[in-house]
């Protein structure tokens, strides 16, 4: 989304948005929705991986791969939204090293 100076909101008199401002607004909404969806999916896969610690090695390897794919998609979505640093997310969600090791290996 482009940078606007104060007072340049793209709104016309009466509160209506111009075409570009409306498009920017809708794109920002879609980006937020996609980011939220990717984050929830990654959290779900990470929770399933954590819950399956006692399962066999084959099942765990499959869950690590699924979690890695979800985290990779989430990180891409974050970068598309301008969030380039992932250290806080990695720390806050306790993303295992086994998952992180698979990122970028595609």
Phi and psi in degrees as GROMACS dihedral restraints (atoms count N, CA, C in turn):
[ dihedral_restraints ]
;  ai    aj    ak    al  type     phi  dphi    fc
    3     4     5     6     1   -73.7    20    10
    4     5     6     7     1   157.8    20    10
    6     7     8     9     1   -84.1    20    10
    7     8     9    10     1   132.7    20    10
    9    10    11    12     1  -122.2    20    10
   10    11    12    13     1   140.0    20    10
   12    13    14    15     1   -74.1    20    10
   13    14    15    16     1   154.8    20    10
   15    16    17    18     1   -54.0    20    10
   16    17    18    19     1   136.5    20    10
   18    19    20    21     1    91.2    20    10
   19    20    21    22     1    -9.0    20    10
   21    22    23    24     1  -109.7    20    10
   22    23    24    25     1    64.0    20    10
   24    25    26    27     1   -84.4    20    10
   25    26    27    28     1    -9.9    20    10
   27    28    29    30     1    84.3    20    10
   28    29    30    31     1     5.6    20    10
   30    31    32    33     1   -88.4    20    10
   31    32    33    34     1   141.4    20    10
   33    34    35    36     1   -91.6    20    10
   34    35    36    37     1   165.5    20    10
   36    37    38    39     1   -54.6    20    10
   37    38    39    40     1   136.3    20    10
   39    40    41    42     1    97.2    20    10
   40    41    42    43     1    -2.3    20    10
   42    43    44    45     1    89.3    20    10
   43    44    45    46     1    -1.5    20    10
   45    46    47    48     1   -75.2    20    10
   46    47    48    49     1   147.3    20    10
   48    49    50    51     1   -92.5    20    10
   49    50    51    52     1   149.5    20    10
   51    52    53    54     1   -74.2    20    10
   52    53    54    55     1   170.2    20    10
   54    55    56    57     1   -59.3    20    10
   55    56    57    58     1   -45.5    20    10
   57    58    59    60     1   -67.5    20    10
   58    59    60    61     1   -42.4    20    10
   60    61    62    63     1   -63.9    20    10
   61    62    63    64     1   -40.8    20    10
   63    64    65    66     1   -64.7    20    10
   64    65    66    67     1   -41.7    20    10
   66    67    68    69     1   -64.1    20    10
   67    68    69    70     1   -44.5    20    10
   69    70    71    72     1   -58.7    20    10
   70    71    72    73     1   -42.9    20    10
   72    73    74    75     1   -62.6    20    10
   73    74    75    76     1   -46.3    20    10
   75    76    77    78     1   -67.4    20    10
   76    77    78    79     1   -39.0    20    10
   78    79    80    81     1   -64.2    20    10
   79    80    81    82     1   -41.2    20    10
   81    82    83    84     1   -62.1    20    10
   82    83    84    85     1   -39.4    20    10
   84    85    86    87     1   -64.2    20    10
   85    86    87    88     1   -42.5    20    10
   87    88    89    90     1   -66.0    20    10
   88    89    90    91     1   -39.3    20    10
   90    91    92    93     1   -63.7    20    10
   91    92    93    94     1   -42.3    20    10
   93    94    95    96     1   -64.8    20    10
   94    95    96    97     1   -41.0    20    10
   96    97    98    99     1   -63.9    20    10
   97    98    99   100     1   -45.5    20    10
   99   100   101   102     1   -64.2    20    10
  100   101   102   103     1   -40.5    20    10
  102   103   104   105     1   -63.4    20    10
  103   104   105   106     1   -44.1    20    10
  105   106   107   108     1   -62.9    20    10
  106   107   108   109     1   -42.5    20    10
  108   109   110   111     1   -62.9    20    10
  109   110   111   112     1   -45.3    20    10
  111   112   113   114     1   -64.6    20    10
  112   113   114   115     1   -39.1    20    10
  114   115   116   117     1   -65.7    20    10
  115   116   117   118     1   -42.8    20    10
  117   118   119   120     1   -64.4    20    10
  118   119   120   121     1   -39.8    20    10
  120   121   122   123     1   -65.0    20    10
  121   122   123   124     1   -43.2    20    10
  123   124   125   126     1   -62.9    20    10
  124   125   126   127     1   -43.6    20    10
  126   127   128   129     1   -61.3    20    10
  127   128   129   130     1   -40.2    20    10
  129   130   131   132     1   -63.0    20    10
  130   131   132   133     1   -46.1    20    10
  132   133   134   135     1   -66.0    20    10
  133   134   135   136     1   -38.8    20    10
  135   136   137   138     1   -66.4    20    10
  136   137   138   139     1   -38.1    20    10
  138   139   140   141     1   -66.1    20    10
  139   140   141   142     1   -40.8    20    10
  141   142   143   144     1   -64.2    20    10
  142   143   144   145     1   -38.7    20    10
  144   145   146   147     1   -64.3    20    10
  145   146   147   148     1   -44.9    20    10
  147   148   149   150     1   -64.4    20    10
  148   149   150   151     1   -38.4    20    10
  150   151   152   153     1   -70.7    20    10
  151   152   153   154     1   -20.3    20    10
  153   154   155   156     1   -99.6    20    10
  154   155   156   157     1    22.8    20    10
  156   157   158   159     1   -59.8    20    10
  157   158   159   160     1   -31.0    20    10
  159   160   161   162     1   -87.4    20    10
  160   161   162   163     1    -5.8    20    10
  162   163   164   165     1   -74.1    20    10
  163   164   165   166     1   171.7    20    10
  165   166   167   168     1   -64.9    20    10
  166   167   168   169     1   165.7    20    10
  168   169   170   171     1   -63.9    20    10
  169   170   171   172     1   -37.6    20    10
  171   172   173   174     1   -66.6    20    10
  172   173   174   175     1   -44.0    20    10
  174   175   176   177     1   -65.2    20    10
  175   176   177   178     1   -40.1    20    10
  177   178   179   180     1   -65.1    20    10
  178   179   180   181     1   -40.5    20    10
  180   181   182   183     1   -62.5    20    10
  181   182   183   184     1   -38.9    20    10
  183   184   185   186     1   -65.9    20    10
  184   185   186   187     1   -42.7    20    10
  186   187   188   189     1   -67.8    20    10
  187   188   189   190     1   -35.2    20    10
  189   190   191   192     1   -63.2    20    10
  190   191   192   193     1   -43.2    20    10
  192   193   194   195     1   -64.3    20    10
  193   194   195   196     1   -43.4    20    10
  195   196   197   198     1   -63.1    20    10
  196   197   198   199     1   -42.6    20    10
  198   199   200   201     1   -64.5    20    10
  199   200   201   202     1   -40.7    20    10
  201   202   203   204     1   -63.1    20    10
  202   203   204   205     1   -41.6    20    10
  204   205   206   207     1   -64.2    20    10
  205   206   207   208     1   -43.0    20    10
  207   208   209   210     1   -66.9    20    10
  208   209   210   211     1   -42.5    20    10
  210   211   212   213     1   -66.1    20    10
  211   212   213   214     1   -39.7    20    10
  213   214   215   216     1   -60.3    20    10
  214   215   216   217     1   -46.5    20    10
  216   217   218   219     1   -62.7    20    10
  217   218   219   220     1   -39.2    20    10
  219   220   221   222     1   -65.2    20    10
  220   221   222   223     1   -44.0    20    10
  222   223   224   225     1   -63.9    20    10
  223   224   225   226     1   -39.7    20    10
  225   226   227   228     1   -62.2    20    10
  226   227   228   229     1   -45.1    20    10
  228   229   230   231     1   -62.8    20    10
  229   230   231   232     1   -40.5    20    10
  231   232   233   234     1   -60.6    20    10
  232   233   234   235     1   -43.0    20    10
  234   235   236   237     1   -65.5    20    10
  235   236   237   238     1   -37.1    20    10
  237   238   239   240     1   -64.5    20    10
  238   239   240   241     1   -27.1    20    10
  240   241   242   243     1   -88.3    20    10
  241   242   243   244     1     2.8    20    10
  243   244   245   246     1    93.5    20    10
  244   245   246   247     1     4.8    20    10
  246   247   248   249     1   -96.2    20    10
  247   248   249   250     1    97.2    20    10
  249   250   251   252     1   -90.7    20    10
  250   251   252   253     1   -18.8    20    10
  252   253   254   255     1   -99.9    20    10
  253   254   255   256     1   130.1    20    10
  255   256   257   258     1  -115.3    20    10
  256   257   258   259     1     1.9    20    10
  258   259   260   261     1   -58.3    20    10
  259   260   261   262     1   -42.8    20    10
  261   262   263   264     1   -64.1    20    10
  262   263   264   265     1   -40.4    20    10
  264   265   266   267     1   -65.9    20    10
  265   266   267   268     1   -43.2    20    10
  267   268   269   270     1   -60.6    20    10
  268   269   270   271     1   -44.0    20    10
  270   271   272   273     1   -69.5    20    10
  271   272   273   274     1   -49.2    20    10
  273   274   275   276     1   -65.1    20    10
  274   275   276   277     1   -32.9    20    10
  276   277   278   279     1   -99.2    20    10
  277   278   279   280     1     3.3    20    10
  279   280   281   282     1    47.9    20    10
  280   281   282   283     1    53.0    20    10
  282   283   284   285     1   -69.6    20    10
  283   284   285   286     1   122.6    20    10
  285   286   287   288     1   -63.7    20    10
  286   287   288   289     1   151.4    20    10
  288   289   290   291     1   -61.6    20    10
  289   290   291   292     1   -31.9    20    10
  291   292   293   294     1   -62.2    20    10
  292   293   294   295     1   -35.0    20    10
  294   295   296   297     1   -74.5    20    10
  295   296   297   298     1   -45.7    20    10
  297   298   299   300     1   -62.4    20    10
  298   299   300   301     1   -34.1    20    10
  300   301   302   303     1   -63.6    20    10
  301   302   303   304     1   -26.7    20    10
  303   304   305   306     1   -84.5    20    10
  304   305   306   307     1   -13.9    20    10
  306   307   308   309     1   -72.2    20    10
  307   308   309   310     1   136.5    20    10
  309   310   311   312     1    81.2    20    10
  310   311   312   313     1    -2.5    20    10
  312   313   314   315     1   -91.4    20    10
  313   314   315   316     1    10.9    20    10
